[in-house]
């Protein structure tokens, strides 16, 4: 797969390394220093764009990809007040757009667990506290029942 990286910070560099290890080709790297020199023709070489930048430029990056008919995957946060604008534009251009605020499997499991527990808590009338344990070799989150006032 040919990939355009929009954003070349920690995530962009990690994606580049993993993509190349798996046999994919990085055809374009865009960062804050070279964006003005990057062309539509360069972007159109990509099968997909992976976008991890800043909220101030994310929406324009999405639109650039959609204008060039390049599907975009984004993990940039902080731009959701413009969600309708982006999804409307994507529909208008018949583009491809995938967004997730966090691609970490552990965090996404935590999101699902949180949704499940929030429904359960209503019925058993519990108060819970979420605690982050970051001094361990890996970061862990645990849920501690503070009170269990079951009916």
matplotlib code that plots the C-alpha trace (Angstrom):
import matplotlib.pyplot as plt

x = [0.0, 1.2, 0.8, 0.9, 1.7, 0.2, 2.0, 5.5, 5.7, 5.9, 2.9, 3.9, 7.4, 6.0, 3.5, 6.3, 8.5, 5.7, 4.3, 7.8, 8.4, 5.2, 6.2, 4.2, 5.6, 5.6, 5.1, 4.7, 5.5, 3.9, 4.8, 4.5, 7.7, 6.9, 3.1, 3.1, 5.5, 3.5, 1.3, -1.9, 0.0, 2.2, -0.8, -2.6, 0.2, -1.1, -3.7, -4.5, -3.4, -2.8, -3.3, -2.0, -1.5, -3.0, -6.6, -5.8, -4.8, -6.6, -9.8, -7.9, -5.8, -9.0, -10.4, -7.2, -7.3, -11.0, -10.3, -7.6, -9.8, -7.5, -9.2, -8.0, -7.5, -7.2, -6.3, -6.1, -8.3, -9.6, -11.4, -14.8, -16.7, -16.3, -17.5, -20.6, -18.6, -16.1, -18.7, -20.8, -17.7, -16.8, -20.2, -20.2, -16.8, -17.8, -14.6, -13.4, -12.8, -12.1, -11.7, -10.9, -9.8, -7.6, -6.4, -5.0, -6.6, -6.4, -8.0, -10.8, -11.5, -11.6, -14.2, -16.4, -16.0, -16.9, -20.1, -21.1, -20.4, -22.3, -25.4, -24.8, -24.2, -27.7, -29.3, -27.0, -26.5, -22.7, -20.1, -16.9, -13.5, -11.1, -7.4, -4.5, -1.4, 1.4, 4.4, 4.1, 6.1, 2.9, 0.1, -2.9, -6.3, -8.4, -11.9, -12.5, -16.0, -16.3, -19.7, -22.0, -25.5, -27.4, -31.2]
y = [0.0, 3.5, 5.8, 9.6, 10.7, 14.0, 14.9, 13.7, 13.8, 10.8, 9.0, 9.8, 8.4, 5.3, 4.7, 5.1, 2.5, 0.0, 0.5, 0.0, -3.1, -4.5, -3.8, -0.6, 2.4, 5.9, 8.1, 11.5, 12.9, 16.3, 18.3, 21.9, 22.8, 21.5, 21.6, 24.6, 22.8, 19.6, 19.2, 17.5, 15.2, 14.0, 13.3, 11.5, 8.9, 7.5, 4.8, 6.3, 9.3, 8.8, 12.1, 12.9, 16.6, 19.5, 20.7, 24.0, 22.2, 18.9, 19.9, 21.5, 18.3, 16.2, 18.4, 18.3, 14.5, 14.5, 16.9, 14.5, 11.4, 10.0, 8.2, 9.6, 8.0, 10.4, 10.3, 14.1, 15.4, 18.8, 19.6, 17.9, 21.2, 21.0, 17.4, 18.2, 20.3, 17.5, 14.7, 16.9, 17.7, 14.0, 13.0, 15.8, 14.6, 10.9, 10.5, 8.0, 9.2, 7.2, 9.0, 7.7, 9.7, 6.9, 3.9, 2.1, -1.3, -0.9, 2.5, 1.3, -1.7, 0.8, 2.9, -0.1, -1.2, 2.3, 2.2, -1.2, -0.2, 3.1, 1.1, -1.4, 1.3, 2.6, -0.7, -1.4, 2.2, 2.1, 4.8, 4.0, 5.6, 5.1, 5.1, 5.3, 3.3, 4.7, 3.6, 0.1, -1.1, -0.5, 1.9, 0.3, 1.6, 0.0, 0.6, 0.6, 0.4, 3.1, 2.1, -0.6, 0.4, -2.3, -2.3]
z = [0.0, -0.8, 2.2, 2.7, 6.2, 7.2, 10.4, 11.2, 14.9, 17.3, 15.8, 12.2, 12.7, 14.4, 11.6, 9.1, 10.8, 11.2, 7.7, 6.1, 8.3, 6.8, 3.3, 2.6, 0.9, 2.3, -0.8, 0.9, 4.3, 5.2, 8.2, 9.3, 7.4, 4.0, 3.6, 1.3, -1.1, -1.3, -4.4, -5.2, -7.6, -4.8, -2.6, -5.4, -5.5, -2.1, -1.7, 1.8, 3.9, 7.6, 9.5, 13.0, 13.2, 15.1, 15.3, 13.6, 10.3, 10.5, 8.7, 5.9, 5.6, 5.4, 2.7, 0.7, 0.8, -0.2, -3.0, -4.3, -3.9, -1.3, 1.7, 5.0, 8.5, 11.3, 15.0, 15.5, 18.3, 19.2, 15.9, 16.5, 16.6, 12.8, 12.6, 10.5, 8.1, 7.5, 7.1, 4.8, 2.7, 2.6, 1.4, -1.2, -2.5, -2.1, -0.1, 2.5, 6.1, 9.2, 12.6, 16.0, 19.0, 20.2, 18.3, 21.3, 21.8, 25.6, 25.6, 23.3, 25.5, 28.4, 26.5, 26.0, 29.6, 30.7, 28.6, 30.0, 33.6, 33.3, 32.3, 35.2, 37.8, 37.3, 38.5, 41.4, 42.6, 42.9, 42.9, 41.1, 40.9, 38.0, 39.0, 36.6, 37.6, 35.5, 37.5, 36.4, 33.3, 31.3, 32.1, 33.7, 34.7, 37.4, 38.5, 42.3, 43.8, 46.4, 47.7, 46.9, 48.0, 46.2, 46.4]

ax = plt.figure().add_subplot(projection="3d")
ax.plot(x, y, z, "-o")
ax.set_aspect("equal")
plt.show()
